[in-house]
Amino acid sequence: MAIRLSGMNSGLDTDALVKALVSSYSLKKDTYKKEQTKLSWKQDAWKTLNSKVYKLYSNVGNLKFQGAYSIKKSTVSDTTKATVTATNKAINGVQSLEVTNLAQTGYLTGEKLGDDVKEGTKLSELGVAGTETITVTKGSGVNLKTEQIEVNADMTVKDLTEKLSSAGLKVNFDTDNNRIFIGSDKSGADNDFTITSTNTGGNGALDKLGITNGTKIEGKDATILLNGVEYTNSTNNFSINGLNITVQATTTNSGPITINTNSDSQGLYDKVKEFITEYNSLINEMTKLYNAPSSKGYDPLTDDEKESMSDKEVEQWETKIKDSVLRNDSSLNTIMNAMTSAMNSSFNINGKTYSLSSFGISTESILTAPENEYNSFHIAGDADDNTSSGKTDKLMTAINADPDAVIDFMKQLSTKLYDNIDKQMKSSTIKSAYKVYNDKQLTSEYNNYQKLIAEWEARITEKEDYYYNKFAAMETALAKLQNSSSSLTNFFK
């Protein structure tokens, strides 16, 4: 900005006069600036809310499927030997488990090499001469796989370890211990390995690197007996008739352990309650934003206005506006209606009609519910809910009587809620995908304000220059007049 020296001859406060003369332009610019600020706060509010809607949308998407609901629970008599989780296919009752072997990864520890052997040491320096072929064999029978590696004396220790690694082994030359360590990439007998060479005269690369006479642990399968029937696997994990078993130690010395499977009514109850709690949290927040008190008469503050207020006053003023930016918002109303419509739906299961109220889950009357909580649901008999804790627990009763019906209902309800939200998240010319508000439209409006603000700032600058030039011309004329007056006075002295 140019430095202007004004009022030198007239004594006028030119800056104040110019500011007053362009005040109507500044007021117009400030109006657009305030609208833009309010719009940015609205964008921020929507971004925060949309992320919460998307989170519910994602979680509900999982609840559409049977796997989200576990109605079985298994306990093990000795968790140091095995852990078990049950799927819905598991059979209730007690079963016997013996762990005879754990899965083992094939592993070879090479002999200790000389301290002078490094990764960059050439094989010729270790006494290897000529070329040879190393064969890596993995598995057996139909799973047998072999890979051949050509080795020559000019290769380094590092070159050889990299070649072995490329054959599907985990190979490392430990420079701290001067040993080569080789392991299978997976556990189990079919993933075990052997390494042989065409040079069997004791001067081959495998001999000189301590691999031929290294200590080898064979790869093995895990073996268990479940109810007297033997099962094997390359890992320590077994999936048998609805039981997911992870073995951790053998039972050879301690004897068989037991697996006890029962219906998990509480687990299913908690899953439903978790869903209702998440929904309530979001719908209550939406309702509060939609019904927010009006901020009529409050506009974002200009820098000049902020100077006359304390920081706390500014914060309270702006909070009043921010809390109301989604008041009576049509997009918010649309997504709220989509959600509440789904939650109030009824579904047919085995010829009988069910709704949330069938399981003692209902909303309160708008007249009796706490402020902005009339859309939230309460589970009858829920000890954590002061509103409904004293009522009969119909949900747990239904779960104990027919857990499959409860799960079927929850799957259909989740699908309906998911689909309703999904429809509101479709992209269009005014909004992006996975947005429930018109983000493109808001961005366009924000950019339009930016252009208007820039236009009015240019007009203000133009007008300021115009008036400053006028005042400068006046000051020049006054200076000439004063000079003429001074000359005339001197003439008559």
N, C-alpha and C positions, 0 to 999 in steps of 0.2 A: 504494500500500500504506500502511495506517495505521501511524503511529509508536506503538509500544507501550513503555511504561515498566514493566518488571516486575521482581519480586524486590527491591523497595525495602525491604520489611520482613522478608521471610523469608531474604533472602540467597541464594535459589536461582537457578540459571541457567535461567530459564524457557524461553528460546528453545531451548536444548539439549534440555530435557525434552520440549517440544512436538514438536521434530524427531524425537526418538526414538519418541514415542508414535504419530506418523503415518508412521513409516518403512516399515511394511508397505504402506501406500497408495502411498508414493513409489516403492517397489520395483516395484509393479505398473505404475505409470505409466512408469517407466524401462524396463521390459521391453517395453512396447508401443512406446516411443520408439525403442528399439534395433531392434526388428523393422521399424519404419517406415523407419529410416535404411538398414538393409540392403536393404529393398525398393527404396528410391530409387536405391541403387547398382546394383541389378539392372536397373532401368529405364534408367539411363544406359548400362550395358553393352549392353543390347539396342538402344538407339537408335543407338549407334555401329556395332554390328555390322550392324544392319538397313540402314543407309545403304550399307555396303559390298556387301551382298547385292543391293541395288537397283541399284547401279552395275554389277555384273556382269550382272545381269538385263537392263539397258538395252543394254549393250555386246553381249551375246549376241544380243539382239533384232536388232541390225544384221547380225550374221553369218549370219542365216537367208537372206539375199538375195544373189543373184549379184553385185550391184554392189559388195559389200564386198571382193571378191577381184579384184585386178588381176594378170593373168598376162601382160600385155604392157607393154613399156616402150619409149618413144620418145625419141630424142635428136636435137637439131637442130645443124646445123653452125655456125650463127651465132645465138646466143640474143639478140643485140641486135636482130635483125629479127623473130623469132617464137619463141614457146614452144609446146610440144606435149605433151599427155598422151594416152595410149592407153587405150582400153577393151578389153575382151576380144574385141570384134568386129574390131579392127584387124588388117590383114594384115601379116605379116612381110615385111621387105624395105626397099629404099631408094626414096624418092619425091622428086620435084623440086617445089620451091615458089618461086613468084615473087610478091612483094607489089607491086602496081602503084599502089594507092591506100589510104590509111587513112581510116577513117570520120571525118567532121567534123561537129561540131554547128554549126548556123546561129547566127551571132553578129553583132550590130550595135553599133558604138560610135558614140554620138551626138556631134555637134559640141560644142565647149566653149561653155558658156553664160556669161553675165555673172556676176560675183562676187556680185551682189545677188540672184540667183535662189536661192531656198530651197525646201524641200519645201512650205512653206505659202504660197508665192507663187501668187496667182490667175492664171489664164490671161489674164484681161482686162488684167492689168498688163504682160503680154508682148505685147499688141497683138492678141490673139484676140478676135473679136467674134462675137456670135450663136451659133448651134449648128451642129454638123457631125456626120457619121457616119464613124467610122473602121472600116475592115474589116481584120480579121486573117485571112490565108489561110495554111493549113498543108497541106503535101503537094501531090499532083497526081494527075490521072486519077481512078481509082476511090477513091483515098485522099484526095481533096481535101476539106478541111473549112474552112468559113468561119464567122466570128463577127463580128457588128457591135456597135460600141460608140457610144452617143450621148454627145457631148461638148458642153459649153457653157462660156461665158466665166467663169462663177462658180466653176467647178471649180478646185482647186489642182493643183499639180504632183504632189503625193502622190496625189490622187484619180485622176488619169489613169494613173499607174504602177500603181495597184491595179487599175484597170479592165483594163489590158493583161495584168496577171498573171492575172486571172480568165479570160482567154481562152486560158490554157494556155501562157503564155510566162513566162520568168524575167526579171523587170524590176527594175532597181535604179537609183535616182538617187544617184550617188556625190557627196556634198557636199564631199569633199576635192578632187575634180577637176572638179566642176561639169559632169558629163556623165551622160547616161542610157545605161545598158548594157542590151541586150536579147538574150536567148539562147533557143534551143529547149530544151525539157525533155529531149529525147533526140537522139542523133546520127542521121545518115542523111538521104538526099534526101527521103524521104517525111515527115520531121519538120521540114524547112526551113520558113521563113515569109516572108511579105511583109506590109507594113503600108501601106495607102493611105487616103486621105481624100476626102470629097466636096468639100472646100475645096481647090482646086488653084491658088488665086490668089496663093500665097506668104504669106498671112496666117493660115493654119490652125495648129492646135495642133502638128501634126507638124513644120511649118516652124519655128515659134518655139522648139520644144524641141530643135532640131538633129537630128531623126530622119530627115527627108526626105533630107538630104544627108550623113547619117552614113556611116561606113565599114562595109560589109557583107561578111561571109565566108559563102559559101554552104554549106549543109548537104550533105554528100556521103556516099555509101556506100563501104564498104571493098571493094576488088576484089583477088582473088588468082587465080593460075593454079596449080592442083595437077595435076601431070603433064600440063600443057598445056591443061587444061580450066578455063574461067573460072567463078568463083563470086563473087557479090556479097552483101553483108549490111549492114544499117544500123549494126551495131556492128563492133568489131574482133575479134569472136569467131566462129569457124566450127566446126561439127560435121559432119565428112564421113567416112563409112564407118569409124567407130570412132576417129577422130582428133579431139581437141578442140584447135583451133589458135587462138592469140591472137597477132595480128600487132601489131608495135610500131614498125616503120619500113619504108620501101619498099626494094626491092632493085634499083631502076632503075639505079643506078650500079655496084652491086657484082655484079650478076648473080644467078642462081638459087641457092638454098640447098637442102640436102638434109635429109630426115627419115628416120632409120634406126629401124625398129621390130623388136624381137626379143621372144621369150618372156622374162618376168621371173620366173625360178624362185626367185631369192633373195627377191623381194618376197612371193611366196606362202608361202615357208618362214617368213619373218619374221612374217607374219600369224598363222600357226598357232602359232608360238612365243610370240607376244605373248598369245594367248588362253590357252595352257597356263600361262604365267607368272602371269597374273592369277588364274586358277582356283586354282593352287597356293598363292598367297599367302593367299587367303581360306580355303581348306579347311584349311590348316595352322593358321591362327589359330583356326578353329572347333574343330578337334581338340584344340588346346592348352587352350582354354576348357572344353571338355567333360571333359577328363581332368585338370583342375587339381587340385592337392593339396587335401585337406580342410582347412577352417579351423575344425574342431570345437574348441570351447573358446575361440574368439575371438568377441567381440561388440563392436559399436560402443561407443566410450567415452563416458561421461558427462563433463560439464564438470569435475566433481570429480575423476574419474579422470585426466583429461588434465593437471590441475595438478601431479600427482606424477610426470609423465613429461616427457622432453625432446621438442622438436618432431620430431626424427629418429625417436625411439621411437614417437611417435604416428603418423607417416607410415608406418613399417614395419608397425605393427599394423594400420592401416586397409588398406594395400596387400594384406596377407595375406588379408583378407576380400574385398576388391574383386576380386581375382584368381580367387576361387572362387565368385562369385555365380551363374555359369552351369554349375557342375559338375553333371554328370549331368542337365542340363536336358532335359526331354522334347521341348520345342519345338525346341531346338537339335539334338537327335538326329534329329528328323523331317526338318528341312531338310537336314541333312548326308546322310541316307539318300537323299533325293530327288536331290541333286546327284551323289553317287557312283553311284547307280543309272543316271542318264543317261549319265555318262561311261564306264560299263562296257558300254554297249549296243552291239549290232551292227546293221548296216544293209546292205540288198541294193542293189548298184549293178551294173546290166547283167548280172544273173544271178550275181554273185559277192558273197559275204558279207565285209564289212569291219568291223573294230573299230580302236580306236586302236593296238592292238598290231600290226596289219597294217602300220603305218607306223613301227614301232619306238618307239612311245610307250607306256610302261607304268609301273606302280607297283612299289615294292620290297616285299619281304616285311616283315611287321610285326616279324619277328625281326632283320632286318638294317637296316631303315630308321632314320634318326635319330629321336630321340624326337618323337612327335606329327607325323611327316611320312610316315607309311605310306599316306596317302590321296593324296599328290601324285604327279604324273606326271613322267617323265623322257624326254627325246627322245634316242634313241641317236645318238651322234656329235656331240651339241651341245657345242661347245668351251667353253661357259660353265658346263657342268654337270659337276662333278667325278665324280659317280656314273656318268655314261654317256658321257663324252667319248671314251673309248677304244673304243666299240662302233661297228659298221658303221652308216653314216648311211642308214637305210632311207627316211626321209621325203624327203630330197632326191632319192634315186633314184626314188621313186614320182612325185614332181613332174615330174622330167625325162621320165619314161616316159609318164605320163598325168595331166597337171594337172587335166583336167576331172573325173576320178574323185576326186581329192583334194578338189577344191572341192565336189563333190556330197556326199561324205562329211561334210565340215565343215558344210555347210548342214543336213544331216539331224541331225547331232550337236547343233548349236546349237539347232535347233528342239526337239529332245527335252529339252535342258537348260532352255531357256526355258519350255517348257510345264510341266515338273516344278516349277520355281520359281514359275511363275504360279499353279499350283494351291494352293501354300502361301501365296500372297499374297491369296487371296480373303477378302472381309470376312465377318464372322459376328457373333454376339451378343457374343463375347468378344474380337474383334480387328477392327481397321480394315483397309481395303483397302491393299494394297502393304506389309503388315506380315507378317513370318513368325513373330511371337510374339504372345501374347495381351495386347496393350497395354491394351485396355479392361478386362480382368480385373485387371491389375496396378494400373491407376488406381483401380478400385473398391476394391481391397484397401488401397491407400494412403489413400483417403478414409475407409475404415472405421477404420483405425488413428488417423486424425486425430480422429474422433469419440470413440473410446475414450480417447485421451489427454486430450481436453477434459473428458470425463466424470470421469476420475480426478483431474484438476486441480481440478475443482469439488468433488469429495469431500474432497480434501486441504484445500482452503480452508475447507470446512465444518467439518472436524474440528479444524483449527487454531483457528478461531474458538471452537469449543466448549471446547477445552482452555484457551485464553487467558482465556476468560470465567471458567472454573473457578478458574484461578490468580489472576485479578484479584479474585474474590470472597474467596479465601483471604487475599490481601494486605489486603483491606479489613477482614476479621475480625481479622487480626493487629494492624492499626493501632488498631482499637477496643480490643482487649485491652491493647495497650501503653498507650493513653491511660488506661484504667481502672486499670491497675497503677500508673501514674505518679500518678494522683489519690489512690489509697489510700496510697501512700508519703508523699505530702505531708501527708495527714491525721494521720499518726502522728508527724510531725516536731515 
